[in-house]
Each structure stands twice: as structure tokens, then as C-alpha cells.
Amino acid sequence: MTRIIRSRSRSITVSRPTTTQNSLDTTEETLNEHSEQMWLFQPREGVGQELAGERVTGSLGGLTVAEDDVDIQHNDRITHGGVEYEVDTIVGHPEDAPADGTPSELTDFFLVDFVRRQ
């Protein structure tokens, strides 16, 4: 499985948001970017009914081989096909481990679920 993921992976720019409070008590967001090797697949879009009307929803899947340099967190952002997505869940297979660059001999790859940002 890891050979298939490696062969279909490409370099993806991942943006990690950080928020800070300034002296005027307003929140400022900065984005720090880094690259990850990831195979993105199965983009989906739909229309959700809201009280105020309709809203476009979407999701995207991603696979990455569990290596020492994988650094993915909840709320990280990517752009795929002109649409911005953020990380919803990260699950290691066959044994779950954090995707923070810490080596784990029991995890072969990570399945990453993205949701469309509004």
C-alpha cells in the first residue's frame, strides 16, 4: 500500500494558521507554510440546506506515508482545484499515531480527511 501512495503522491503546500491577540484585543491570523508529500483523492461537493439558504459543502481525502518528516495537524489548510480545504481528521493505519513527525514503527500511512472551508 505504501508503494502505491508514494507513486501517486505529489508535493502539497500545507498552511498552518496561528492566531494571536494584539494590543487592541483583536485577533490576527498568520499562516505558516510547509510542504508534504500527499495523494489527494475523491473531491466531493454538495449543497447543504441552512436556515438562511443553501451552503456549498465538500470534502476531500488524502493519504501520506508515515515518515519522520510528516507534520499534519487538525485545522491545517490546503488548496486543491481552486477550493480551500482544512484538515478534519487524521488516522494512522494499521496502528494510529500522531502525525507530528515522531517516528512510529506501527504506523504505515495516514488517512487525512479534509472539509471545504466556508
N, C-alpha and C positions, 0 to 999 in steps of 0.2 A: 504494500500500500504506500509506503513512504517513497518508493521509486516513482510511482505514478504521480504523487503530489509534487515531488521535485521536478519531474519533467513538464508539468503543466503550470508551475509557479512562475510568477513574474514579480518584479520589484514594484511594491506598492508604497506610496508615501502615506504615512500614518501621522496624524496631527493629534497631539495630546493637549487638551485645554487645561489651563490653570487659572484660577480666579483669585484676585486679591482685592482688598478693600483699600481705597486711597484715603487721603486726609479729609476729603469731603463726604466720606461714607458712601461712596458709590462703588459698585463692583466693576472691576476691569478684568477682562478675559484676555489671556495671551495664549498663543498656540505654539508649541514646540514640535518640530517635525523630525521624523526619522524614517528609515526605510525598512521594510520587512519583505521577505520572500513569501508570497501567498498565492494560492489558487482560489480565485473568486468564481462562484458559480450560482446559478439559479436565481437571477434577479426577478422579483415579483412586485407587481403594483396592483393596487386595488383602490376602491373608493369606499370610505367609511362614512356612515351617517352620524352626524353630530347634531346637537340642539340648534346650532347656528347655521347648519347647512352641511355640505359634504366636505370631506377632507381626503386628500390622496395619501394612502398608506403604502408601505413597501417593506421588503426585506431582501436580504442577500446572504448567501452562505460563503464561508471561506475555510480553507484548510491550509495549515502550515506544519512543516516537520518540526518536531520538538528538538531544538538545538540550543546550545548555550546562549546564543545571541537573540532569541525570540523574546520580545518585550511588548506585550499587548495587555491593555487594561480596559475595564469597563469604562464606557464613555469616550474612548479614543475614536477618532473620526477618519474616514477615508472618502474619496470621491471616485465613483465608478459610473461611467456612462453619463457624466454630467450631473449626477444626483449625489448628494451628500448623505452618507450613512454613518451611524455610530454603533460601537460595539455594545451588544446587549448581553450576550453570554459567551463564555469560553469554557470548553470542556476538553480535558485531555483524555486520550484513548491509548491503550486499554485501561490504564490507571490515571485518574485525574491528578493534576499537579498545577501549581501556579505557573502562568506564562510570563514570568518575570525575569527570565534569563538564568534562573537557578537550574543547574543540571538535574535531571531526573531520569534514572535508568529505566523506570517502569512506564514512562510515557513515550509513545512513538510519534504521535501527532496531536495537534489541537484542532478542534472544530469550533469555528467562530461564527456566531450569529450576529448579523447587523440589522438594524432597523433604520428606516428612512427618517432623516431629520426633517422637522417641520419648519 
